[in-house]
């Protein structure tokens, strides 16, 4: 796994959004690198800003959970809306749940 993380890191440094998202996952889970949730969010955000649906989904998830970052439903909503617009199914499902939570409806 360390070798994969190294390749992801090299590609991420060149601006590859898929690699940035995968490297975010590596840092989130501690796969091949030391677990670092702050770095995970950084890489998810880099990927998300380039339109990577997985980066958008995972960045939103970390923000909703407050996983390594302060909870921020507004930012999570923004990220999940972007991912859902790309037909990311889990983002769509979580977006519905988040909106129901915010507006007090049950799903």
C-alpha positions in Angstrom: 0.0 0.0 0.0 2.9 2.3 0.6 3.9 2.1 -3.1 0.4 3.0 -4.2 0.3 6.0 -1.9 3.6 7.1 -3.3 2.2 6.9 -6.9 -0.9 8.7 -5.8 1.2 11.4 -4.2 3.3 11.9 -7.4 0.2 12.1 -9.6 -1.6 14.4 -7.1 1.4 16.8 -7.1 0.9 17.0 -10.9 -2.8 18.0 -10.4 -4.5 14.7 -11.2 -7.9 15.0 -9.4 -8.5 11.2 -9.2 -5.1 10.7 -7.5 -5.8 13.6 -5.1 -9.0 11.9 -4.1 -7.4 8.5 -3.7 -4.6 10.0 -1.7 -7.2 11.7 0.5 -8.6 8.3 1.2 -5.1 7.0 2.1 -4.6 9.7 4.6 -8.1 9.3 6.0 -7.6 5.6 6.6 -3.9 5.5 7.2 -3.3 3.2 4.2 0.4 3.4 3.1 0.8 6.7 5.0 0.4 7.9 8.5 -3.3 8.7 9.2 -3.8 12.5 8.9 -7.4 13.7 8.6 -6.3 17.3 8.0 -4.3 16.1 4.9 -7.2 13.9 3.8 -9.5 16.9 3.8 -6.9 18.9 1.9 -6.6 16.3 -0.8 -10.4 15.8 -1.0 -10.9 19.5 -1.4 -8.2 19.8 -4.1 -9.9 17.0 -6.0 -13.4 18.4 -5.4 -12.4 21.8 -6.7 -11.4 20.2 -10.0 -14.8 18.5 -10.3 -13.9 15.0 -8.9 -17.2 13.6 -7.6 -15.5 11.2 -5.1 -13.5 14.1 -3.7 -16.7 16.2 -3.4 -18.5 13.3 -1.7 -15.8 12.5 0.8 -15.1 16.1 1.6 -18.8 16.6 2.3 -18.8 13.4 4.5 -15.9 14.6 6.6 -17.6 17.9 7.1 -20.9 16.4 8.2 -19.3 14.0 10.6 -16.8 16.6 11.9 -14.2 14.0 11.1 -10.9 15.9 11.5 -12.6 19.2 10.8 -15.3 21.3 12.5 -18.8 20.2 11.5 -20.1 22.3 8.7 -23.4 21.3 7.1 -23.4 24.3 4.7 -20.0 23.2 3.2 -21.1 19.6 3.1 -24.3 20.6 1.3 -22.2 22.5 -1.3 -19.9 19.5 -1.9 -22.7 17.0 -2.1 -24.7 19.1 -4.5 -21.7 19.2 -6.8 -21.2 15.4 -6.6 -25.0 14.7 -6.9 -25.0 16.8 -10.1 -22.5 14.3 -11.5 -24.8 11.4 -10.6 -22.9 10.3 -7.5 -25.6 8.1 -5.9 -24.3 8.2 -2.4 -24.0 11.9 -2.5 -27.6 12.1 -3.7 -28.8 9.9 -0.9 -26.8 11.8 1.8 -28.0 15.1 0.4 -31.6 14.1 0.8 -30.9 13.0 4.4 -29.0 16.2 5.2 -31.8 18.4 3.9 -34.3 16.4 5.8 -32.2 16.8 9.0 -31.8 20.5 8.4 -35.4 21.1 7.7 -36.7 18.7 10.3 -38.4 16.2 8.0 -38.1 12.4 8.4 -37.0 10.3 5.5 
